[in-house]
Amino acid sequence: MTQLVKLIKRPSRNGERYTFCVEYKNEDGKRIRRSLRHADNRKAEQQRLQFERDLRMGTVAAGSLKFSEFLE
């Protein structure tokens, strides 16, 4: 089974610290990157697995809509 959500280690501007991000593609094919706002490797992997389960089940909240898209 392919991995839908990637875990990315993102360094800070000065390079001393880092945070984890999850990256996935939405239904339009647009790449979305969300910060997890911490540097704990084990916790980040658990959150990635949970987020991937949510994506497969279809329970992830939709992104924001433009007003014109809302009117359609």
PDB file with SEQRES, HELIX, SHEET and CRYST1 records, atoms N, CA, C and O in Angstrom:
SEQRES   1 A   72  MET THR GLN LEU VAL LYS LEU ILE LYS ARG PRO SER ARG          
SEQRES   2 A   72  ASN GLY GLU ARG TYR THR PHE CYS VAL GLU TYR LYS ASN          
SEQRES   3 A   72  GLU ASP GLY LYS ARG ILE ARG ARG SER LEU ARG HIS ALA          
SEQRES   4 A   72  ASP ASN ARG LYS ALA GLU GLN GLN ARG LEU GLN PHE GLU          
SEQRES   5 A   72  ARG ASP LEU ARG MET GLY THR VAL ALA ALA GLY SER LEU          
SEQRES   6 A   72  LYS PHE SER GLU PHE LEU GLU                                  
HELIX    1 AA1 ASN A   41  MET A   57  1                                  17    
HELIX    2 AA2 PHE A   67  LEU A   71  1                                   5    
SHEET    1 AA1 3 LYS A   6  PRO A  11  0                                        
SHEET    2 AA1 3 TYR A  18  LYS A  25 -1                                        
SHEET    3 AA1 3 ARG A  31  SER A  35 -1                                        
CRYST1    1.000    1.000    1.000  90.00  90.00  90.00 P 1           1          
ATOM      1  N   MET A   1       0.844  -1.169   0.000  1.00  0.00           N  
ATOM      2  CA  MET A   1       0.000   0.000   0.000  1.00  0.00           C  
ATOM      3  C   MET A   1       0.896   1.241   0.000  1.00  0.00           C  
ATOM      4  O   MET A   1       1.898   1.284   0.713  1.00  0.00           O  
ATOM      5  N   THR A   2       0.537   2.246  -0.796  1.00  0.00           N  
ATOM      6  CA  THR A   2       1.363   3.442  -0.892  1.00  0.00           C  
ATOM      7  C   THR A   2       1.124   4.359   0.296  1.00  0.00           C  
ATOM      8  O   THR A   2       0.063   4.344   0.919  1.00  0.00           O  
ATOM      9  N   GLN A   3       2.130   5.148   0.586  1.00  0.00           N  
ATOM     10  CA  GLN A   3       2.063   6.075   1.702  1.00  0.00           C  
ATOM     11  C   GLN A   3       1.483   7.392   1.198  1.00  0.00           C  
ATOM     12  O   GLN A   3       2.051   8.021   0.306  1.00  0.00           O  
ATOM     13  N   LEU A   4       0.348   7.812   1.769  1.00  0.00           N  
ATOM     14  CA  LEU A   4      -0.317   9.036   1.338  1.00  0.00           C  
ATOM     15  C   LEU A   4       0.264  10.277   1.994  1.00  0.00           C  
ATOM     16  O   LEU A   4       0.248  11.359   1.408  1.00  0.00           O  
ATOM     17  N   VAL A   5       0.775  10.123   3.203  1.00  0.00           N  
ATOM     18  CA  VAL A   5       1.258  11.264   3.982  1.00  0.00           C  
ATOM     19  C   VAL A   5       2.741  11.086   4.246  1.00  0.00           C  
ATOM     20  O   VAL A   5       3.174  10.042   4.732  1.00  0.00           O  
ATOM     21  N   LYS A   6       3.525  12.124   3.920  1.00  0.00           N  
ATOM     22  CA  LYS A   6       4.963  12.096   4.185  1.00  0.00           C  
ATOM     23  C   LYS A   6       5.275  12.914   5.424  1.00  0.00           C  
ATOM     24  O   LYS A   6       4.607  13.906   5.716  1.00  0.00           O  
ATOM     25  N   LEU A   7       6.289  12.488   6.143  1.00  0.00           N  
ATOM     26  CA  LEU A   7       6.763  13.212   7.314  1.00  0.00           C  
ATOM     27  C   LEU A   7       8.040  13.944   6.930  1.00  0.00           C  
ATOM     28  O   LEU A   7       8.981  13.331   6.427  1.00  0.00           O  
ATOM     29  N   ILE A   8       8.076  15.242   7.163  1.00  0.00           N  
ATOM     30  CA  ILE A   8       9.209  16.075   6.759  1.00  0.00           C  
ATOM     31  C   ILE A   8       9.787  16.762   7.987  1.00  0.00           C  
ATOM     32  O   ILE A   8       9.048  17.298   8.812  1.00  0.00           O  
ATOM     33  N   LYS A   9      11.104  16.744   8.104  1.00  0.00           N  
ATOM     34  CA  LYS A   9      11.807  17.439   9.177  1.00  0.00           C  
ATOM     35  C   LYS A   9      12.250  18.783   8.620  1.00  0.00           C  
ATOM     36  O   LYS A   9      13.069  18.835   7.703  1.00  0.00           O  
ATOM     37  N   ARG A  10      11.714  19.876   9.168  1.00  0.00           N  
ATOM     38  CA  ARG A  10      11.969  21.198   8.625  1.00  0.00           C  
ATOM     39  C   ARG A  10      12.816  22.013   9.594  1.00  0.00           C  
ATOM     40  O   ARG A  10      12.399  22.226  10.733  1.00  0.00           O  
ATOM     41  N   PRO A  11      14.002  22.479   9.173  1.00  0.00           N  
ATOM     42  CA  PRO A  11      14.867  23.246  10.082  1.00  0.00           C  
ATOM     43  C   PRO A  11      14.356  24.669  10.272  1.00  0.00           C  
ATOM     44  O   PRO A  11      13.632  25.206   9.433  1.00  0.00           O  
ATOM     45  N   SER A  12      14.750  25.268  11.395  1.00  0.00           N  
ATOM     46  CA  SER A  12      14.408  26.665  11.635  1.00  0.00           C  
ATOM     47  C   SER A  12      15.318  27.563  10.810  1.00  0.00           C  
ATOM     48  O   SER A  12      16.208  27.074  10.115  1.00  0.00           O  
ATOM     49  N   ARG A  13      15.107  28.848  10.881  1.00  0.00           N  
ATOM     50  CA  ARG A  13      15.896  29.775  10.066  1.00  0.00           C  
ATOM     51  C   ARG A  13      17.376  29.770  10.436  1.00  0.00           C  
ATOM     52  O   ARG A  13      18.238  29.869   9.562  1.00  0.00           O  
ATOM     53  N   ASN A  14      17.674  29.656  11.732  1.00  0.00           N  
ATOM     54  CA  ASN A  14      19.077  29.656  12.136  1.00  0.00           C  
ATOM     55  C   ASN A  14      19.702  28.266  12.099  1.00  0.00           C  
ATOM     56  O   ASN A  14      20.910  28.132  12.292  1.00  0.00           O  
ATOM     57  N   GLY A  15      18.906  27.237  11.856  1.00  0.00           N  
ATOM     58  CA  GLY A  15      19.421  25.889  11.708  1.00  0.00           C  
ATOM     59  C   GLY A  15      19.694  25.157  13.010  1.00  0.00           C  
ATOM     60  O   GLY A  15      20.210  24.040  12.984  1.00  0.00           O  
ATOM     61  N   GLU A  16      19.366  25.747  14.139  1.00  0.00           N  
ATOM     62  CA  GLU A  16      19.621  25.109  15.436  1.00  0.00           C  
ATOM     63  C   GLU A  16      18.511  24.151  15.838  1.00  0.00           C  
ATOM     64  O   GLU A  16      18.778  23.148  16.501  1.00  0.00           O  
ATOM     65  N   ARG A  17      17.298  24.429  15.460  1.00  0.00           N  
ATOM     66  CA  ARG A  17      16.156  23.605  15.838  1.00  0.00           C  
ATOM     67  C   ARG A  17      15.433  23.137  14.581  1.00  0.00           C  
ATOM     68  O   ARG A  17      15.760  23.546  13.467  1.00  0.00           O  
ATOM     69  N   TYR A  18      14.450  22.277  14.783  1.00  0.00           N  
ATOM     70  CA  TYR A  18      13.638  21.815  13.667  1.00  0.00           C  
ATOM     71  C   TYR A  18      12.252  21.446  14.174  1.00  0.00           C  
ATOM     72  O   TYR A  18      12.047  21.225  15.368  1.00  0.00           O  
ATOM     73  N   THR A  19      11.321  21.384  13.257  1.00  0.00           N  
ATOM     74  CA  THR A  19       9.965  20.926  13.553  1.00  0.00           C  
ATOM     75  C   THR A  19       9.561  19.927  12.471  1.00  0.00           C  
ATOM     76  O   THR A  19      10.151  19.890  11.392  1.00  0.00           O  
ATOM     77  N   PHE A  20       8.571  19.139  12.768  1.00  0.00           N  
ATOM     78  CA  PHE A  20       8.062  18.172  11.805  1.00  0.00           C  
ATOM     79  C   PHE A  20       6.834  18.730  11.101  1.00  0.00           C  
ATOM     80  O   PHE A  20       6.049  19.477  11.685  1.00  0.00           O  
ATOM     81  N   CYS A  21       6.684  18.355   9.840  1.00  0.00           N  
ATOM     82  CA  CYS A  21       5.525  18.706   9.025  1.00  0.00           C  
ATOM     83  C   CYS A  21       5.006  17.437   8.366  1.00  0.00           C  
ATOM     84  O   CYS A  21       5.766  16.502   8.113  1.00  0.00           O  
ATOM     85  N   VAL A  22       3.712  17.412   8.091  1.00  0.00           N  
ATOM     86  CA  VAL A  22       3.153  16.346   7.275  1.00  0.00           C  
ATOM     87  C   VAL A  22       2.786  16.953   5.927  1.00  0.00           C  
ATOM     88  O   VAL A  22       2.335  18.096   5.846  1.00  0.00           O  
ATOM     89  N   GLU A  23       2.987  16.169   4.875  1.00  0.00           N  
ATOM     90  CA  GLU A  23       2.714  16.645   3.525  1.00  0.00           C  
ATOM     91  C   GLU A  23       1.853  15.608   2.812  1.00  0.00           C  
ATOM     92  O   GLU A  23       2.146  14.413   2.851  1.00  0.00           O  
ATOM     93  N   TYR A  24       0.794  16.074   2.164  1.00  0.00           N  
ATOM     94  CA  TYR A  24      -0.103  15.190   1.434  1.00  0.00           C  
ATOM     95  C   TYR A  24      -0.700  15.955   0.262  1.00  0.00           C  
ATOM     96  O   TYR A  24      -0.540  17.171   0.163  1.00  0.00           O  
ATOM     97  N   LYS A  25      -1.381  15.249  -0.618  1.00  0.00           N  
ATOM     98  CA  LYS A  25      -2.058  15.879  -1.748  1.00  0.00           C  
ATOM     99  C   LYS A  25      -3.557  15.801  -1.530  1.00  0.00           C  
ATOM    100  O   LYS A  25      -4.084  14.760  -1.137  1.00  0.00           O  
ATOM    101  N   ASN A  26      -4.247  16.918  -1.788  1.00  0.00           N  
ATOM    102  CA  ASN A  26      -5.694  16.912  -1.643  1.00  0.00           C  
ATOM    103  C   ASN A  26      -6.345  16.344  -2.893  1.00  0.00           C  
ATOM    104  O   ASN A  26      -5.646  15.889  -3.798  1.00  0.00           O  
ATOM    105  N   GLU A  27      -7.663  16.363  -2.961  1.00  0.00           N  
ATOM    106  CA  GLU A  27      -8.358  15.739  -4.088  1.00  0.00           C  
ATOM    107  C   GLU A  27      -8.137  16.474  -5.407  1.00  0.00           C  
ATOM    108  O   GLU A  27      -8.374  15.902  -6.471  1.00  0.00           O  
ATOM    109  N   ASP A  28      -7.688  17.727  -5.361  1.00  0.00           N  
ATOM    110  CA  ASP A  28      -7.381  18.482  -6.579  1.00  0.00           C  
ATOM    111  C   ASP A  28      -5.951  18.251  -7.049  1.00  0.00           C  
ATOM    112  O   ASP A  28      -5.562  18.755  -8.104  1.00  0.00           O  
ATOM    113  N   GLY A  29      -5.159  17.497  -6.284  1.00  0.00           N  
ATOM    114  CA  GLY A  29      -3.775  17.243  -6.638  1.00  0.00           C  
ATOM    115  C   GLY A  29      -2.821  18.291  -6.081  1.00  0.00           C  
ATOM    116  O   GLY A  29      -1.621  18.235  -6.350  1.00  0.00           O  
ATOM    117  N   LYS A  30      -3.337  19.247  -5.307  1.00  0.00           N  
ATOM    118  CA  LYS A  30      -2.506  20.288  -4.726  1.00  0.00           C  
ATOM    119  C   LYS A  30      -1.795  19.741  -3.489  1.00  0.00           C  
ATOM    120  O   LYS A  30      -2.410  19.070  -2.660  1.00  0.00           O  
ATOM    121  N   ARG A  31      -0.503  20.029  -3.369  1.00  0.00           N  
ATOM    122  CA  ARG A  31       0.281  19.544  -2.240  1.00  0.00           C  
ATOM    123  C   ARG A  31       0.031  20.448  -1.030  1.00  0.00           C  
ATOM    124  O   ARG A  31       0.165  21.668  -1.122  1.00  0.00           O  
ATOM    125  N   ILE A  32      -0.329  19.851   0.089  1.00  0.00           N  
ATOM    126  CA  ILE A  32      -0.622  20.562   1.322  1.00  0.00           C  
ATOM    127  C   ILE A  32       0.431  20.177   2.355  1.00  0.00           C  
ATOM    128  O   ILE A  32       0.733  18.995   2.518  1.00  0.00           O  
ATOM    129  N   ARG A  33       0.984  21.150   3.045  1.00  0.00           N  
ATOM    130  CA  ARG A  33       1.972  20.897   4.098  1.00  0.00           C  
ATOM    131  C   ARG A  33       1.471  21.535   5.387  1.00  0.00           C  
ATOM    132  O   ARG A  33       1.208  22.737   5.432  1.00  0.00           O  
ATOM    133  N   ARG A  34       1.342  20.720   6.438  1.00  0.00           N  
ATOM    134  CA  ARG A  34       0.899  21.193   7.745  1.00  0.00           C  
ATOM    135  C   ARG A  34       2.001  20.986   8.764  1.00  0.00           C  
ATOM    136  O   ARG A  34       2.624  19.926   8.809  1.00  0.00           O  
ATOM    137  N   SER A  35       2.240  21.996   9.577  1.00  0.00           N  
ATOM    138  CA  SER A  35       3.244  21.893  10.622  1.00  0.00           C  
ATOM    139  C   SER A  35       2.654  21.166  11.829  1.00  0.00           C  
ATOM    140  O   SER A  35       1.502  21.396  12.198  1.00  0.00           O  
ATOM    141  N   LEU A  36       3.447  20.291  12.436  1.00  0.00           N  
ATOM    142  CA  LEU A  36       3.017  19.613  13.659  1.00  0.00           C  
ATOM    143  C   LEU A  36       3.450  20.386  14.896  1.00  0.00           C  
ATOM    144  O   LEU A  36       2.988  20.088  15.997  1.00  0.00           O  
ATOM    145  N   ARG A  37       4.330  21.377  14.737  1.00  0.00           N  
ATOM    146  CA  ARG A  37       4.765  22.317  15.763  1.00  0.00           C  
ATOM    147  C   ARG A  37       5.507  21.669  16.924  1.00  0.00           C  
ATOM    148  O   ARG A  37       5.427  22.146  18.057  1.00  0.00           O  
ATOM    149  N   HIS A  38       6.223  20.594  16.653  1.00  0.00           N  
ATOM    150  CA  HIS A  38       7.077  19.988  17.676  1.00  0.00           C  
ATOM    151  C   HIS A  38       8.203  19.218  16.997  1.00  0.00           C  
ATOM    152  O   HIS A  38       8.213  19.076  15.774  1.00  0.00           O  
ATOM    153  N   ALA A  39       9.154  18.719  17.793  1.00  0.00           N  
ATOM    154  CA  ALA A  39      10.323  18.021  17.251  1.00  0.00           C  
ATOM    155  C   ALA A  39      10.455  16.606  17.799  1.00  0.00           C  
ATOM    156  O   ALA A  39      11.544  16.033  17.762  1.00  0.00           O  
ATOM    157  N   ASP A  40       9.380  16.039  18.301  1.00  0.00           N  
ATOM    158  CA  ASP A  40       9.411  14.686  18.846  1.00  0.00           C  
ATOM    159  C   ASP A  40       9.154  13.684  17.724  1.00  0.00           C  
ATOM    160  O   ASP A  40       8.067  13.653  17.148  1.00  0.00           O  
ATOM    161  N   ASN A  41      10.163  12.865  17.418  1.00  0.00           N  
ATOM    162  CA  ASN A  41      10.099  11.943  16.285  1.00  0.00           C  
ATOM    163  C   ASN A  41       9.003  10.893  16.460  1.00  0.00           C  
ATOM    164  O   ASN A  41       8.243  10.637  15.526  1.00  0.00           O  
ATOM    165  N   ARG A  42       8.913  10.299  17.609  1.00  0.00           N  
ATOM    166  CA  ARG A  42       7.927   9.245  17.849  1.00  0.00           C  
ATOM    167  C   ARG A  42       6.497   9.791  17.776  1.00  0.00           C  
ATOM    168  O   ARG A  42       5.616   9.173  17.178  1.00  0.00           O  
ATOM    169  N   LYS A  43       6.284  10.941  18.385  1.00  0.00           N  
ATOM    170  CA  LYS A  43       4.963  11.560  18.361  1.00  0.00           C  
ATOM    171  C   LYS A  43       4.579  11.971  16.934  1.00  0.00           C  
ATOM    172  O   LYS A  43       3.417  11.847  16.545  1.00  0.00           O  
ATOM    173  N   ALA A  44       5.544  12.457  16.160  1.00  0.00           N  
ATOM    174  CA  ALA A  44       5.295  12.869  14.779  1.00  0.00           C  
ATOM    175  C   ALA A  44       4.891  11.673  13.927  1.00  0.00           C  
ATOM    176  O   ALA A  44       3.979  11.784  13.107  1.00  0.00           O  
ATOM    177  N   GLU A  45       5.548  10.538  14.106  1.00  0.00           N  
ATOM    178  CA  GLU A  45       5.208   9.343  13.334  1.00  0.00           C  
ATOM    179  C   GLU A  45       3.805   8.854  13.688  1.00  0.00           C  
ATOM    180  O   GLU A  45       3.067   8.421  12.803  1.00  0.00           O  
ATOM    181  N   GLN A  46       3.425   8.915  14.962  1.00  0.00           N  
ATOM    182  CA  GLN A  46       2.080   8.526  15.360  1.00  0.00           C  
ATOM    183  C   GLN A  46       1.038   9.455  14.749  1.00  0.00           C  
ATOM    184  O   GLN A  46      -0.019   9.006  14.308  1.00  0.00           O  
ATOM    185  N   GLN A  47       1.340  10.751  14.725  1.00  0.00           N  
ATOM    186  CA  GLN A  47       0.408  11.701  14.124  1.00  0.00           C  
ATOM    187  C   GLN A  47       0.301  11.487  12.616  1.00  0.00           C  
ATOM    188  O   GLN A  47      -0.780  11.637  12.046  1.00  0.00           O  
ATOM    189  N   ARG A  48       1.411  11.136  11.966  1.00  0.00           N  
ATOM    190  CA  ARG A  48       1.374  10.857  10.531  1.00  0.00           C  
ATOM    191  C   ARG A  48       0.478   9.661  10.237  1.00  0.00           C  
ATOM    192  O   ARG A  48      -0.333   9.697   9.312  1.00  0.00           O  
ATOM    193  N   LEU A  49       0.630   8.593  11.035  1.00  0.00           N  
ATOM    194  CA  LEU A  49      -0.205   7.407  10.839  1.00  0.00           C  
ATOM    195  C   LEU A  49      -1.684   7.713  11.059  1.00  0.00           C  
ATOM    196  O   LEU A  49      -2.536   7.245  10.304  1.00  0.00           O  
ATOM    197  N   GLN A  50      -1.988   8.495  12.086  1.00  0.00           N  
ATOM    198  CA  GLN A  50      -3.376   8.869  12.367  1.00  0.00           C  
ATOM    199  C   GLN A  50      -3.944   9.722  11.237  1.00  0.00           C  
ATOM    200  O   GLN A  50      -5.089   9.529  10.829  1.00  0.00           O  
ATOM    201  N   PHE A  51      -3.153  10.660  10.733  1.00  0.00           N  
ATOM    202  CA  PHE A  51      -3.607  11.522   9.652  1.00  0.00           C  
ATOM    203  C   PHE A  51      -3.836  10.715   8.376  1.00  0.00           C  
ATOM    204  O   PHE A  51      -4.775  10.984   7.626  1.00  0.00           O  
ATOM    205  N   GLU A  52      -2.976   9.726   8.132  1.00  0.00           N  
ATOM    206  CA  GLU A  52      -3.151   8.875   6.954  1.00  0.00           C  
ATOM    207  C   GLU A  52      -4.417   8.032   7.080  1.00  0.00           C  
ATOM    208  O   GLU A  52      -5.137   7.847   6.099  1.00  0.00           O  
ATOM    209  N   ARG A  53      -4.692   7.523   8.277  1.00  0.00           N  
ATOM    210  CA  ARG A  53      -5.937   6.774   8.497  1.00  0.00           C  
ATOM    211  C   ARG A  53      -7.142   7.671   8.232  1.00  0.00           C  
ATOM    212  O   ARG A  53      -8.112   7.249   7.602  1.00  0.00           O  
ATOM    213  N   ASP A  54      -7.076   8.916   8.717  1.00  0.00           N  
ATOM    214  CA  ASP A  54      -8.178   9.848   8.502  1.00  0.00           C  
ATOM    215  C   ASP A  54      -8.371  10.156   7.019  1.00  0.00           C  
ATOM    216  O   ASP A  54      -9.504  10.271   6.553  1.00  0.00           O  
ATOM    217  N   LEU A  55      -7.273  10.289   6.278  1.00  0.00           N  
ATOM    218  CA  LEU A  55      -7.374  10.529   4.839  1.00  0.00           C  
ATOM    219  C   LEU A  55      -8.033   9.354   4.127  1.00  0.00           C  
ATOM    220  O   LEU A  55      -8.887   9.546   3.261  1.00  0.00           O  
ATOM    221  N   ARG A  56      -7.639   8.149   4.491  1.00  0.00           N  
ATOM    222  CA  ARG A  56      -8.206   6.969   3.850  1.00  0.00           C  
ATOM    223  C   ARG A  56      -9.694   6.809   4.176  1.00  0.00           C  
ATOM    224  O   ARG A  56     -10.470   6.337   3.346  1.00  0.00           O  
ATOM    225  N   MET A  57     -10.079   7.202   5.381  1.00  0.00           N  
ATOM    226  CA  MET A  57     -11.480   7.094   5.787  1.00  0.00           C  
ATOM    227  C   MET A  57     -12.310   8.273   5.280  1.00  0.00           C  
ATOM    228  O   MET A  57     -13.539   8.209   5.276  1.00  0.00           O  
ATOM    229  N   GLY A  58     -11.647   9.345   4.854  1.00  0.00           N  
ATOM    230  CA  GLY A  58     -12.369  10.508   4.337  1.00  0.00           C  
ATOM    231  C   GLY A  58     -12.874  11.433   5.413  1.00  0.00           C  
ATOM    232  O   GLY A  58     -13.851  12.148   5.189  1.00  0.00           O  
ATOM    233  N   THR A  59     -12.240  11.448   6.591  1.00  0.00           N  
ATOM    234  CA  THR A  59     -12.728  12.293   7.680  1.00  0.00           C  
ATOM    235  C   THR A  59     -11.911  13.559   7.864  1.00  0.00           C  
ATOM    236  O   THR A  59     -12.139  14.291   8.828  1.00  0.00           O  
ATOM    237  N   VAL A  60     -10.971  13.844   6.979  1.00  0.00           N  
ATOM    238  CA  VAL A  60     -10.186  15.073   7.089  1.00  0.00           C  
ATOM    239  C   VAL A  60     -11.050  16.230   6.614  1.00  0.00           C  
ATOM    240  O   VAL A  60     -11.705  16.143   5.575  1.00  0.00           O  
ATOM    241  N   ALA A  61     -11.048  17.307   7.374  1.00  0.00           N  
ATOM    242  CA  ALA A  61     -11.864  18.469   7.039  1.00  0.00           C  
ATOM    243  C   ALA A  61     -11.390  19.091   5.733  1.00  0.00           C  
ATOM    244  O   ALA A  61     -10.193  19.123   5.445  1.00  0.00           O  
ATOM    245  N   ALA A  62     -12.319  19.574   4.965  1.00  0.00           N  
ATOM    246  CA  ALA A  62     -11.976  20.219   3.700  1.00  0.00           C  
ATOM    247  C   ALA A  62     -11.303  21.553   3.965  1.00  0.00           C  
ATOM    248  O   ALA A  62     -11.503  22.164   5.014  1.00  0.00           O  
ATOM    249  N   GLY A  63     -10.514  21.995   3.016  1.00  0.00           N  
ATOM    250  CA  GLY A  63      -9.831  23.276   3.144  1.00  0.00           C  
ATOM    251  C   GLY A  63     -10.797  24.430   2.988  1.00  0.00           C  
ATOM    252  O   GLY A  63     -11.996  24.222   2.799  1.00  0.00           O  
ATOM    253  N   SER A  64     -10.288  25.634   3.064  1.00  0.00           N  
ATOM    254  CA  SER A  64     -11.135  26.810   2.938  1.00  0.00           C  
ATOM    255  C   SER A  64     -11.589  26.973   1.490  1.00  0.00           C  
ATOM    256  O   SER A  64     -10.898  26.564   0.556  1.00  0.00           O  
ATOM    257  N   LEU A  65     -12.742  27.566   1.326  1.00  0.00           N  
ATOM    258  CA  LEU A  65     -13.313  27.789  -0.002  1.00  0.00           C  
ATOM    259  C   LEU A  65     -13.274  29.270  -0.338  1.00  0.00           C  
ATOM    260  O   LEU A  65     -13.352  30.122   0.548  1.00  0.00           O  
ATOM    261  N   LYS A  66     -13.152  29.568  -1.625  1.00  0.00           N  
ATOM    262  CA  LYS A  66     -13.327  30.936  -2.078  1.00  0.00           C  
ATOM    263  C   LYS A  66     -14.819  31.232  -2.083  1.00  0.00           C  
ATOM    264  O   LYS A  66     -15.642  30.319  -2.151  1.00  0.00           O  
ATOM    265  N   PHE A  67     -15.157  32.498  -2.010  1.00  0.00           N  
ATOM    266  CA  PHE A  67     -16.566  32.870  -1.984  1.00  0.00           C  
ATOM    267  C   PHE A  67     -17.264  32.446  -3.273  1.00  0.00           C  
ATOM    268  O   PHE A  67     -18.412  32.002  -3.240  1.00  0.00           O  
ATOM    269  N   SER A  68     -16.577  32.579  -4.409  1.00  0.00           N  
ATOM    270  CA  SER A  68     -17.172  32.182  -5.685  1.00  0.00           C  
ATOM    271  C   SER A  68     -17.431  30.678  -5.732  1.00  0.00           C  
ATOM    272  O   SER A  68     -18.428  30.247  -6.312  1.00  0.00           O  
ATOM    273  N   GLU A  69     -16.548  29.868  -5.128  1.00  0.00           N  
ATOM    274  CA  GLU A  69     -16.767  28.420  -5.073  1.00  0.00           C  
ATOM    275  C   GLU A  69     -17.939  28.092  -4.174  1.00  0.00           C  
ATOM    276  O   GLU A  69     -18.689  27.153  -4.440  1.00  0.00           O  
ATOM    277  N   PHE A  70     -18.102  28.873  -3.097  1.00  0.00           N  
ATOM    278  CA  PHE A  70     -19.215  28.668  -2.177  1.00  0.00           C  
ATOM    279  C   PHE A  70     -20.536  28.937  -2.872  1.00  0.00           C  
ATOM    280  O   PHE A  70     -21.510  28.215  -2.655  1.00  0.00           O  
ATOM    281  N   LEU A  71     -20.581  29.973  -3.710  1.00  0.00           N  
ATOM    282  CA  LEU A  71     -21.823  30.328  -4.408  1.00  0.00           C  
ATOM    283  C   LEU A  71     -22.226  29.267  -5.417  1.00  0.00           C  
ATOM    284  O   LEU A  71     -23.416  29.082  -5.675  1.00  0.00           O  
ATOM    285  N   GLU A  72     -21.257  28.568  -5.990  1.00  0.00           N  
ATOM    286  CA  GLU A  72     -21.570  27.506  -6.956  1.00  0.00           C  
ATOM    287  C   GLU A  72     -22.218  26.352  -6.238  1.00  0.00           C  
ATOM    288  O   GLU A  72     -22.563  25.350  -6.865  1.00  0.00           O  
TER     289      GLU A  72                                                      
END                                                                             
